Amino acid sequence: MEPEAFAGIYAEIAAQIDCETAVRLFELLRGQMVIFPQKLYNSDYVRSYIRLHRADTSVRELARKFGYSDRRIRQLIAEERENTAEE
């Protein structure tokens, strides 16, 4: 089966990912309205990633990776330092 065989968004999914995934999404979500949040990762994961990688990754790179502002990344780093100091 080729991506051109699918309608609308399913054709895009088939072209970008694969036809099997388009069929599986159709079967799973058929008829539902789906909105994908702009944030992919939950805040606990973001905090743990920053904790592990802040020494070797710039604030700007972290911000870009997670879709946050530089200022927000700095806030998360400061919060982590405060939490570490309290322990």
Buried (B, 14 or more C-beta within 10 A) or exposed (E): EEBEEBEEEBBEBBBEEEBEEBBEBBEEEEEEEEEEEEEEEEEEEBBEBBBEEBEEBEBEEBBEBBEBEEEBBBEBBEEBEEEEEEE
